[in-house]
Amino acid sequence: MTADSAQVIAALRDALGDRAVLTGADIPDRNKQDWSTLSAVLPLAVIRPTDPAGVAASMRIAATYGVPVVPQGGLTGLAGGARPIEGSIALSLERLTGIEEIDRDSATMTVRAGTTLEVIQKAAEDAGLYCALDLGARGSCAIGGNVSTNAGGNRVLRYGMAREMVLGLEVVLPDGTLVTSLNKMLKNNAGYDLKQLFIGSEGTLGIITRIVLRLFPRPHCTMAALCGLPSYDAVLSLLASARGSLGPLLSAFEVMWPDYWEVATRQVAGVRDPLTSHHPFYVLVEAQGNKDSDTEGFETWLESQVEAEVITDAAVAQSLADVKAFWGTRDAAAEFKLVLGPHSSFDIGLAVADMDRYADACRARLAQEIPGCFSCFYGHIADGNMHIIACVPGAPAQPYDAIDAVVYDEVRRRHGTVSAEHGIGLKKKPFLPFSRNPEELALMAVIKHALDPRSLLNPGKVL
Amino acid sequence: MTADSAQVIAALRDALGDRAVLTGADIPDRNKQDWSTLSAVLPLAVIRPTDPAGVAASMRIAATYGVPVVPQGGLTGLAGGARPIEGSIALSLERLTGIEEIDRDSATMTVRAGTTLEVIQKAAEDAGLYCALDLGARGSCAIGGNVSTNAGGNRVLRYGMAREMVLGLEVVLPDGTLVTSLNKMLKNNAGYDLKQLFIGSEGTLGIITRIVLRLFPRPHCTMAALCGLPSYDAVLSLLASARGSLGPLLSAFEVMWPDYWEVATRQVAGVRDPLTSHHPFYVLVEAQGNKDSDTEGFETWLESQVEAEVITDAAVAQSLADVKAFWGTRDAAAEFKLVLGPHSSFDIGLAVADMDRYADACRARLAQEIPGCFSCFYGHIADGNMHIIACVPGAPAQPYDAIDAVVYDEVRRRHGTVSAEHGIGLKKKPFLPFSRNPEELALMAVIKHALDPRSLLNPGKVL
């Protein structure tokens, strides 16, 4: 540790107290990396302020000494956005937790950034309301990370991304200024909508400390079906029909290709296949109803699709336990590590109509160009967002770069996006120009420079 | 005209052609002001480029000579955002019109910024899709203005503000750079979401030239009722019940206080009162259904509210003509000028529960502090957005400042917003600090300076 480093640590201890500042061997492994495939990095220190003022004080100290800061939430990111940088301070929000207020009249929740999504979902439910944000990592991810990466997840189709669920934000700027902008109104056009800058910018422009979330009425009932379909044309047909007949009740439309389905239902422990035979496509359709008769409407619609031979086979959830079991086939993706070992995960975006052609081309090239490469395809297809898992099972070292090259080259050819929901972080930086043109990249740099001229906040991430 | 001014005009004529550049007596009255109460201003020139490259070339010329530019759309704004500044170039998008593409698979429309909203609504309908943005000025307002002010309007409750309907944007920056970011995907987290900067910043950061709009499935049926209610508690009760029972089908919930109702239905030509008696509150409820039985569901719900004495009296639309006639009571606000003469219009935002107390306090203070002052209240109450019209009928000069002072002071006391949807422009600039704190205002200035360091684009507006 240099003399300068020692001074920074001392200043942080002075401001936050000893318990809030961890160094050297005291730094837990979890703070050294995220859920991406990137290797661990030991930061100069991990600091854990317990209130927004502590975050602001930390940032002011870091700015004084010119030390970079990497914000950390639940560390469940897949792009390396929260991985420490050597010589940086990892500022963890893990002790800035708790729900400050649930306002039933405004249907809002004011929450501290380190709170896990599952705690928020539960608290909303206990208050008779509904938090519409949901994703596989719900038990570990922090809401601050969800917002700073503009998380998508399972119900974007009906409720939008995290961006659409945020009404107000409090952030600490790179110079340590605390900007409290905890708006609770649905409509507020009084000047620039500043929160938009920080949502989805992956902690490179400010550190989110508190959030006002928009809550929704609790759905009266949830209907779900797992369907086997004969072709991708049938998938598109089912989607069009679901949009028309279920309208805004449609809350999820998850498509799984057979390569994914096999691993999820045959190899992941605790996941069962509710269908009796094999199919070229599997679709989990979910709708949330307002009244009892919506259940009947859902089943009638589903029957019409079976009769029209759009669906070959379907299992309809008879209980919330069934709904949960159906989602188990999708949530299984998080367990693929145990089955396949280390692998790459992707969250590309494309026009919905192009998805199957993409999967075919990508699968074929991966198999051809990378001997032994297994890939499987699934995701939030109705949102134009496909996930891919790829690896060479059993290989001593995974050919991550070669896999990236194929996956993103096929995205570029189709004018898609290299990240629909996980963000750019470190991992996708080389591929950002595949989805953004030079003028867009230059404008991003202008914004970064305006807010963080010394590049102290999460430097080298995204841009 | 100074020598410098003559040079700018010559350069613009050279770049755009003579027809695109109007000066002096050739400048139409309409380009000298908007629909606010501000007086007309003659700009140095009105220029009317016909393509994005022409807008970029114009901005480069303006930057070269250091001449400010004021972007103009349909000039229907109520805050003075598009009113020219003396010595400025008014850059009108009126010839940058037309729909470039409707993509049925992606449910998107790519449109030029000067296109009127009504043309867009019609084209979407012709393509079997639905443009969810709607507001009274639909026949005159331009989509570029709608987006640059983040317009709200009639169906925010179900579809969100203009911001939520924009997937991609093309803008010209103050230095003349054309940034083409015409994303058509619902989810795209590849770096900063740049369009958010330009949506709602009222032409102070860039000039919007093209827009990718998100379209929706056409509603299968539209149900509407005009209801008389006994109290504001009943209004809140009806809203809670509508949210619960109609869920996401609920598309509008417009409340009108009796002072508004009297003018709208007794004095505005062509508007009829569908109810038979007087009520303390009038509510227009609208829902959009996916199937025939939704109509029945709507009527059953309405009957339950009559039985519970939440509603005293209701007229239910039997046809689309009825739905249109009911909206006539709300659209009547645009005709109040003919009945009341010059007046102030407001678009304040508040917690929904506070609305009636606000109306009472504001009405009483206006009447007491400004002799002869008439005020009336109505608006998108479910969104937390109330409109107010106030004036001294027949006065030789309206006491605009005195009215502003009362209306905004009562907003400040209740921590509301001085603009829920119309924007700040020039008119509300003095009141922006009522709704934003010093840190927020300072951050807005940082953004403005980063994108427009010489303050060439719509200077003095918003900030």
Interface residues (C-beta under 8 A of the other chain):
Chain A: D105 S106 T149 N150 G152 V156 R158 G160 M161 R163 E164 L173 T177 L178 V179 T180 S181 N183 K184 M185 L186 K187 N188 N189 A190 G191 Y192 D193 L194 Q196 L197 I199 G200 S201 P217 P219 H220 R243 G244 S245 L246 G247 P248 L249 Q288 G289 N290 K291 S293 G297 D347 G349 L350 A351 V352 A353 H380 D383 G384 N385 G416 T417 V418 S419 A420 E421 H422 G423 I424 K428 L432 S435 R436 N437 E439 E440 L441 A442 L443 M444 V446 I447 H449 A450 L451 V462 L463
Chain B: D105 S106 T149 N150 G152 V156 R158 G160 M161 R163 E164 L173 T177 L178 V179 T180 S181 N183 K184 M185 L186 K187 N188 N189 A190 G191 Y192 D193 L194 Q196 L197 I199 G200 S201 P217 P219 H220 R243 G244 S245 L246 G247 P248 L249 Q288 G289 N290 K291 S293 G297 D347 G349 L350 A351 V352 A353 H380 D383 G384 N385 G416 T417 V418 S419 A420 E421 H422 G423 I424 K428 L432 S435 R436 N437 E439 E440 L441 A442 L443 M444 V446 I447 H449 A450 L451 V462 L463
